Each structure stands twice: as C-alpha cells, then as structure tokens.
C-alpha cells in the first residue's frame, strides 16, 4: 500500500522541532524525511524557512562561503 504524502504543515513543523533537537543539518532533514515516504517539497522548504532553527541555519552561509576577515 503506497504511503500518503506528507502535506500537513503542522506535522512538518513538529517533525522539524524533533529533528532540530538532534541538530540535523538542512540536507540531513531532507534525506530523513524523503527516505520515509513522499513529501511535499515546496511545503517542506516553506516550513524550514519559517522554523526557528532551520530558518536561522539558512540565513548563515556555510563556512566555505563566508568572506575572510582581514587581519
């Protein structure tokens, strides 16, 4: 029996809360949720932008993309 797609915003936000406790990266969240079944990726991206942990994480560029400070 095929799994029902994950399309409930409140449920996605609760899942993001749980995954944030484990400090999973943005990419790890994608892999974790998609591995378990179909997910509305647009809704997932919207929820991650609104989530306190993942929204802040997206606002901070990765270490390799940060400009170097002059000494």
Residue pairs with C-beta under 8 A, 6 or more apart in sequence:
3 36
3 37
3 38
4 37
4 38
5 37
5 38
5 39
5 40
6 12
6 33
6 37
6 38
6 39
6 40
6 44
7 40
7 43
9 43
9 46
9 47
12 33
12 39
12 43
12 44
12 47
13 47
13 50
13 51
15 33
16 29
16 47
16 48
16 51
16 53
16 54
17 51
19 28
19 29
19 32
20 51
20 52
20 53
20 54
24 32
25 57
26 48
26 54
26 57
26 58
29 48
29 54
30 44
33 39
33 44
34 41
48 54
48 55
48 58
49 55
49 58
